[in-house]
Amino acid sequence: MLISNVCGVAFAEDSLLSKLQQDKSHHTESGFTNPYLDLEPSVVAFLKTRYFGDLSWPDEPVNYRKFWQKADLQKIDNPSEKPQATLIGHSTVLLQYQGLNILTDPIFSERAFPVQFAGPKRYTPVAIKLEDLPEIDLVVISHNHYDHLDKDTVKALGDKPLWLVPLGLKSWFTSLGIDNVQELDWWSEYRFKGLTLQFQPNQHWSRRGLFDTNKSLWGAWAFIWPDFTAWFGGDTGYNDVQFKQIGQVLGEVDLAMIPIGAYQPRWFMKYQHINPDEAVKIFQDINAKSAFGIHWNTFVLTAEAIDQPPVDLKKALVKNNLSVDSFRAMPLGETYQSN
């Protein structure tokens, strides 16, 4: 945790974090819940709208490259002394700083589905091949949905990196023979080679099968070095409590990775997926200095046009009198480098 130089503020932050760590309102007898979500829409109603209503989903684009490029292997293999982050695809980011190579929610498979002959198919390739990655030290997982937790990718990365996962997910990894795993609850911390990782709340859910809904937790991750803080939002809806708390605890975020895609239709998606307007609210709530969008431009998951997120993000920034350069819809494959 970053501590203010002002003793009174430091004590206040410590007090808040201690209080949040003791709060277990997200725990239930059978798993986990969202403490600030009163209503969850009907999945059946959504499926009826999806397959029998008049709402159309965009087609998978052919050779869509407007917001895609091959990753710069020279930058990745020879990172500068400053923090850098490469957007590989969907919510997969390679974060590099202080000699560490960190992956978020890695998915390198062609489909985000239990099998590879059906389900949402990648329309933009990964910006860097799995075999071209540098040696990975650490992997964080936000939750267990198939577009964020990919079995084939996990098996390929294996037991060498340390895996940090939400409560309830360790047994899934050990069933694959991967034991280098640590489970964390909301607001728990883990220290690794000079880095403090803090698992933080967001508003989502979990399921991989028919009978395991919300048996494992979900959340966001903060990466806290003495001189740099990054934040990975995972997959989330918006509420006006949790992200403000994150901002209070962290004080300031140098780089935020915030979802900007998969948000239509709002009557269903708003409880679990933010739109760009809400992404900007999170940007402000957590006191971020800069950000780029994740969770877009990879799979057709929802009803908005595939190139709509950058348009809506720019509108939201302008509406809030924020620089359009402060929060970018960065192309897949681009490497953010800290000033």
N, C-alpha and C positions, 0 to 999 in steps of 0.2 A: 504493500500500500504506500502511496505517496503521502508524505507527511508535510504539512505546511510549516514554514519557519516560525509562524506565530503560534506560541504554545497553546493559547486558548483554543485556536482553530484545530490544532492537532488533537487535543483532548476531545473536542467535539466530534471530530471525524472518527476517532477511535471508539467513542461511545456509540455512535450511530452504527458502525460496522459490527460491534459486539452485539448490539440489539438485533440487527438483521441476521446475524449468524445464529441467534437463539430462536428466531421466528421459524416455526415449522408448520405454518398454516397451509403450505402447499403439499404437505404429507396427508395421505388418507390411509385407511385400514388396508385398502387394496392396491395402493400405488400413489399417484400424484395428481394434483389439480392446479388450476389457475386461480389464485385467490382474488383477482380483480376482474374476473369474467363471469357474469351472471347468466348469460344466455349463449348456448351453442346451437347454431342452426342445424336443420335436419339434413343429413347426408343423403337421405332418400329423395328429398325435394331437390337437392342439387343435381343428383343423377338424372332425375326426370327432366330438369331444365337442360342438362348437358346433352342428353341423347334423344329427347322427345320434344323439347321446346324449340323456340325460334332463335335462341342465342347461338351464334356460330363461333367456332374456334378457328384461329388462323391456321392455314396449311403450313407444314414444315417447309421452310424456304429451301430452295436449291442453291448451293454454293453461296450462301449468305456470308459476306465478308465485310460489310460496312463497318462493323465494330469488332473486327478480329484481325489478329496478326500473329505470326510465329513469335514465340518468346525469344528474347535475345540471350542466347546461351553464354555469350561472352560476359554479359552483366551478371548472370546467375552463377557462373562458375568462378567469377572474380568479383565478388560483391565489394562495394566501397566500404569505407569505415562507417558510413552513415546508414541508418535503417532503410531497407527497401522491401517492397512487396510486389510480387508478380501475380496477376490475376490469370489463373490457368483455365478456368471454365466453371460456370455456375457459381458455387460457393467455395470452390477450391482455390486457395491462395497459398503461395510460397512466401513466407515472411522470413527475412534474413537480417540478423543483427548480432553483433558481439560473437561472431563465430558459430551461431546457431542457425540451423535450417529447420523451419517449422511449417507444417502443413495444416490447413484447416479443411475439415469435411471433404476428404479426398474422394473423388469419383472419376475414374479414368475409363470406365466401361462405356459401351455404345448406348446402352439403355439404362434408365433409372427404373428398374423393375426386378422382381424376383428371378425372372428368366430373361435370356438375351435374344429371344425370338419374338417378343411382344413388348408392349408398353412404350412410354415416351422415349423417342430416339433422338440422339444428339444431332443437331443440324449444323453446329460449328464444332470442329474437332478440338481436342485439347490442344492448348497452345504449346505444350511441351510434352513429349512422350514420357511415360513412366520410367523407362530405362535411361532417359537422359537427365533425370533429376539428380541433384547432388545428394550426398548421403544425408538422410533425414534423421534428425535427432529427436524430434518431438512431433506428435500428431494430436490435435484436439478435435473432438467430435461434439457437435451441438445437440444432436438427437438422432433417433434411429430410423427416420424415413429413408426410403431407398435412394432419393436424390442427394442424400447427405452421408449415408453410411452404406458403402458399396462392398459387398462381400469379396468379390474378386480383387478389388484394389487392396483391401485389408490383407488378404492372403498374400498378395504380391509384395507388399511392404514388409510383412512378417513381424517378427518379434524383436527386431533390432532397435527400432525407435521406441521411445516411451509413449504410450497411448494414455491420454487423459480423457475420461468419458464421464457422462452423467451417472448418477446413482441408478442402479438396476441394469446397467449394460455390461458390466465386467464378465458375467457368466457367458454372454454371447461370444465374447472374444476368447475366453478360455476353452469354449467348445470347439474353436478353430485351432487350438494349440498355441494361442498367443497369451502369454502370462505377464508380459511387461506392461501391465495396465493398472492405472489408479482411478478409482471412482471418486467423484466429488459431488457434494451437495451445493445448493446455492450459497454463495458467499464464502465457501471454503477456499483455502489457498494451498498451493503447492509450489515449492521453491526448487529451481532446477538451474544449476550452473550460472548463478547470478541473476536469474530471471524469476520474478514472482508471477505465477499464474493464478488468476482468481476466476472461479466459475460463478457467473452472475445470472440473475433471473431474466426471463423474457416470457412472452405469452404465446404458447404453442401447445403441442400435444405429441404423443408418441404412439406408434403402432407399426408392427411388421407383419403380423398375422391376424387371424380372425378373433383371437381371444386374449390379446395382450395389450389392449388399449390403455395407455397411460400407466403401464407397469414400470416403465423407466422414465427418468426425468429428462428435461430439455433445458436449454439455456444459452447464454452468451459467454464469451471469454474475454478477459482483460489480460494483456501482456504488459507487465510493469517492470521496466528497467529503471535504474536510478535517474536516468536522463531522458527517457522516452517511454511513452505509454501508447499502446495500440489496443484497439477494441474490435472484436469480431462479433457481429450481431446474430449470426446463425440464421434462424428463420422465425419470424415473430409477427404477431399483431401488436397494436398499440394500446397502451393505457397511460394515464397521466400520473402514475405513481412510481412504477419500477424504474423507468429510465431517468427520472429526476433523482431518485435515490442513487443510481449509478453515478450520475454527475456529482452528487454531493460527496460520495466516497472517493472517487478518483480525482476530483478537483478539476482536472483538465485532461483531455485526450489529444495526443498529437496526430494520430491517424485512426480513423474509424472506417470499418468495412461494413456497410449497411445494406440490407436487401432493398432492391428497387423494382423487382419484377414479380409476376404471378399474383395479380391483385384484382382481377375482374372475374365474375361479377361481385361488386362490393357487398351485397346483402349476405353473401356467403363467405367471401374471402376475408372480410375486414376483421374477423375474430382471430384469424391465424396468420394473415399476410398483410403487411403494411403496403400502402401505395406510396408513390414518391412524395406526396405532401406530408404523410406521416413519417417518412424517412427523414425529411428535413426537421420535423419536430424532434425526432430522436437525436439528430445531429446537434440541435440546440440544447436538448435536455442533458446530454452527457458532456456538454461543453467541449465539443470537438473543434479543433483548429482546421483540419482538413479531412476529406473522406473520399472514398470511391464506392461505386455501387457493386453489389454482388447479387447472386440469385436472379440472373437474367441472361438472355442471349445464348442459351444453350439447349434447353428443352422447351417444347410447347406444352405448358402445364395449365394455362388458363386462357381467358377469352380476349385479353387486350392484344392489340397488334404487337408483333415482336419488336418493332422499333419505336413503340410508344413510350416506354420508360424514360429514355433521355429527354423526350419532349416534355413530359409531365414533370420531370425533375427540374428542368430549367425554369418552367413556369412557377414551381413551388419556391425556388430560390429567389427569383425576382419578386414574387409576392411578399417574401419575408425580408426584402432588402439585403440579401446576402449575395456575395460574389458568386457568379456561376463557375468560377475556377476553384472555389473552396470545396465543392462536392461534385465530383465528376462521374459521368457514365463512362468510365474508362474502358477502352477496347480490351477484349480478351487478349492476353499475350503481352500487354504493356506492363512495364515495371515502374511502379511509383518509387521515387527516391526522395528521401527527406532532405530539406534544405540545410 
